[in-house]
Amino acid sequence: MSPGPTAATGAPSPLTLSVIWGALRSIAVETGTTVHRTAYSEQAREGQDLSVAVFDPHGRMVAQGPYSPGHMRAMSFAVRNALAAHPLDTLRPGQAILLNDRLLGAGHFPDFFITQPAFLDDRVANAIDRVVADPQVRHRGMVASVPHPELGPRPTLGAPAKVDGALGVPMRAAPGLGEHTDEVLAALAGCGPEGLEDLRARKVIA
């Protein structure tokens, strides 16, 4: 079996495809193992109520770890909406998008989705404009324009399945990067004004 492209189609051979898929799946497995071993939440640490997957720049899943299957169908939807709110070209290495809006793919508020793009030479591989231009996405009527206070109208992805009486698209834009940092740290970590100033002085938060 040749490891190179097949002569007829130019597509990767089964051997090459298997090697690539195995490498991508190992990323999901190693990431999930790290989350499992370091989590503070008993649901993740004891119940393994977590999922990890690798997606292409269009938000399509290409590999997943052997974890809870309950999140898998929603993850691609959540990734696409995260990138619609925060385009790839606005993100920098080390930054991530945290999402728990049920209308954007989280399902219910206790579930959090973290989307973190992979960078190569400080650049991401693709951008959200290709997602909203995808013929299948447009055919299903999933693209909606949502006003953003700083960026103006932004394309946002709605639900792929339409249910009578349910909102198909978000009604407002996602919050800006770091918009609710103070509120979250105050509520969850008890940080007061002095603590927040100290974190900013040490460049822990922006």
C-alpha positions as CSV (number, residue, x, y, z in Angstrom):
1,M,0.0,0.0,0.0
2,S,1.5,3.3,-1.0
3,P,1.5,6.0,1.7
4,G,1.1,8.8,-0.9
5,P,-1.9,10.1,-2.8
6,T,-3.9,7.6,-4.9
7,A,-3.3,7.9,-8.6
8,A,-6.9,8.1,-9.5
9,T,-8.2,10.8,-7.2
10,G,-5.3,12.5,-5.7
11,A,-6.8,11.9,-2.2
12,P,-4.6,10.5,0.6
13,S,-4.3,6.8,0.7
14,P,-6.0,4.8,3.5
15,L,-2.6,4.4,5.2
16,T,-1.9,8.2,5.1
17,L,-5.4,9.0,6.2
18,S,-5.2,6.6,9.1
19,V,-1.9,8.1,10.3
20,I,-3.3,11.7,10.1
21,W,-6.5,10.7,11.9
22,G,-4.6,8.9,14.6
23,A,-2.4,12.0,15.2
24,L,-5.5,14.3,15.4
25,R,-7.3,11.8,17.7
26,S,-4.3,11.6,20.0
27,I,-4.5,15.4,20.5
28,A,-8.1,15.1,21.7
29,V,-7.2,12.1,24.0
30,E,-4.2,13.9,25.5
31,T,-6.1,17.1,26.1
32,G,-9.0,15.1,27.7
33,T,-6.6,13.3,29.9
34,T,-5.2,16.6,31.1
35,V,-8.6,18.0,31.8
36,H,-9.7,14.8,33.7
37,R,-6.6,14.7,35.9
38,T,-6.5,18.5,36.7
39,A,-10.2,19.3,37.0
40,Y,-11.6,20.8,40.2
41,S,-15.1,19.7,39.2
42,E,-16.1,16.3,40.6
43,Q,-18.3,15.9,37.5
44,A,-15.2,16.0,35.3
45,R,-12.8,14.4,37.7
46,E,-14.9,11.5,39.0
47,G,-17.7,11.2,36.4
48,Q,-15.6,12.0,33.3
49,D,-18.5,14.3,32.2
50,L,-16.4,16.0,29.6
51,S,-15.7,15.9,25.9
52,V,-12.8,16.9,23.7
53,A,-12.6,17.1,19.9
54,V,-10.5,18.7,17.1
55,F,-12.3,20.8,14.5
56,D,-11.3,22.3,11.2
57,P,-11.5,26.0,10.5
58,H,-15.2,25.5,9.4
59,G,-16.2,24.1,12.8
60,R,-16.5,20.6,11.5
61,M,-15.3,17.8,13.8
62,V,-12.4,15.8,12.5
63,A,-11.4,13.8,15.6
64,Q,-12.8,13.2,19.0
65,G,-11.7,11.6,22.3
66,P,-13.4,8.6,23.9
67,Y,-15.5,10.7,26.3
68,S,-19.1,11.6,27.0
69,P,-21.1,11.4,23.7
70,G,-23.8,13.8,25.0
71,H,-21.9,16.9,23.9
72,M,-20.7,15.8,20.5
73,R,-23.6,16.9,18.4
74,A,-23.6,20.4,20.0
75,M,-19.9,20.9,19.9
76,S,-19.6,21.8,16.2
77,F,-22.5,24.2,16.6
78,A,-20.9,25.9,19.6
79,V,-17.5,26.2,17.9
80,R,-19.0,27.8,14.8
81,N,-20.8,30.4,17.0
82,A,-17.8,31.1,19.1
83,L,-15.8,31.8,15.9
84,A,-18.6,33.9,14.5
85,A,-18.5,36.1,17.6
86,H,-14.7,36.2,17.8
87,P,-13.2,35.8,14.3
88,L,-10.0,33.9,14.1
89,D,-8.1,36.9,12.9
90,T,-8.9,38.7,16.2
91,L,-7.4,35.9,18.4
92,R,-3.9,35.5,19.5
93,P,-1.9,32.4,20.6
94,G,-3.0,31.3,24.1
95,Q,-6.5,32.9,23.9
96,A,-9.6,30.9,24.2
97,I,-13.4,31.5,23.9
98,L,-15.6,30.3,26.8
99,L,-19.3,29.7,26.0
100,N,-22.3,28.5,28.0
101,D,-25.2,30.1,26.2
102,R,-27.8,27.5,25.4
103,L,-28.8,29.3,22.2
104,L,-25.3,29.2,20.9
105,G,-24.8,25.5,21.5
106,A,-24.1,24.9,25.2
107,G,-27.4,23.1,25.8
108,H,-27.8,24.2,29.4
109,F,-25.9,26.7,31.6
110,P,-23.8,24.1,33.6
111,D,-22.1,23.1,30.4
112,F,-19.1,25.2,29.3
113,F,-17.5,25.0,25.8
114,I,-14.0,26.2,25.4
115,T,-12.8,26.9,21.9
116,Q,-9.1,27.5,21.4
117,P,-7.6,27.7,17.9
118,A,-4.3,26.1,17.0
119,F,-1.7,28.5,15.7
120,L,1.3,28.0,13.3
121,D,3.9,30.8,13.2
122,D,1.4,33.0,15.1
123,R,-1.2,32.6,12.4
124,V,-4.4,30.6,12.3
125,A,-5.2,28.4,9.3
126,N,-8.5,29.8,8.3
127,A,-11.3,32.3,9.1
128,I,-15.0,32.4,9.9
129,D,-15.9,34.0,6.5
130,R,-15.6,30.6,4.9
131,V,-18.0,29.0,7.3
132,V,-20.8,31.6,6.7
133,A,-20.1,31.3,2.9
134,D,-20.5,27.5,3.0
135,P,-23.3,26.4,0.6
136,Q,-24.7,23.9,3.1
137,V,-24.8,26.4,5.9
138,R,-26.6,29.0,3.7
139,H,-29.0,26.4,2.3
140,R,-30.2,25.6,5.8
141,G,-30.8,29.2,6.6
142,M,-28.3,29.2,9.5
143,V,-26.7,32.6,8.8
144,A,-28.1,35.7,10.6
145,S,-26.8,39.2,11.1
146,V,-26.6,40.3,14.8
147,P,-25.6,43.9,15.7
148,H,-22.3,44.2,17.7
149,P,-21.7,47.4,19.7
150,E,-18.1,47.7,18.4
151,L,-17.9,45.7,15.2
152,G,-21.3,46.5,13.7
153,P,-23.4,43.8,12.1
154,R,-21.7,40.4,12.5
155,P,-22.7,37.1,10.8
156,T,-23.9,34.6,13.3
157,L,-24.9,31.0,12.9
158,G,-28.3,29.8,14.0
159,A,-29.5,26.4,14.8
160,P,-29.2,23.7,12.1
161,A,-32.5,22.2,13.0
162,K,-35.7,24.4,13.2
163,V,-38.2,23.8,15.9
164,D,-41.6,25.5,16.0
165,G,-41.8,28.1,18.7
166,A,-38.1,28.1,19.4
167,L,-35.5,30.8,18.5
168,G,-33.5,29.8,15.6
169,V,-30.7,32.4,16.0
170,P,-29.3,34.4,18.9
171,M,-31.1,37.7,19.6
172,R,-28.0,39.6,20.7
173,A,-24.3,39.6,20.1
174,A,-21.9,37.6,22.2
175,P,-20.0,39.6,24.9
176,G,-16.7,41.1,23.9
177,L,-13.4,39.5,24.9
178,G,-13.0,40.1,28.7
179,E,-16.2,42.1,28.9
180,H,-17.4,40.3,32.0
181,T,-14.1,39.4,33.6
182,D,-14.6,41.6,36.6
183,E,-18.1,40.2,37.3
184,V,-17.1,36.6,36.9
185,L,-14.0,36.9,39.2
186,A,-16.0,38.8,41.8
187,A,-18.8,36.2,41.8
188,L,-16.7,33.0,41.6
189,A,-13.5,34.0,43.3
190,G,-14.6,36.8,45.5
191,C,-12.2,39.3,43.9
192,G,-12.7,42.9,45.0
193,P,-11.5,46.1,43.3
194,E,-8.0,45.8,44.9
195,G,-7.7,42.2,43.8
196,L,-8.7,42.9,40.3
197,E,-6.2,45.8,40.1
198,D,-3.5,43.5,41.3
199,L,-4.3,40.9,38.7
200,R,-4.2,43.6,36.0
201,A,-0.9,44.9,37.3
202,R,0.6,41.4,37.0
203,K,-1.0,41.1,33.5
204,V,-3.0,38.0,34.6
205,I,-6.1,39.7,33.2
206,A,-6.5,42.4,30.6
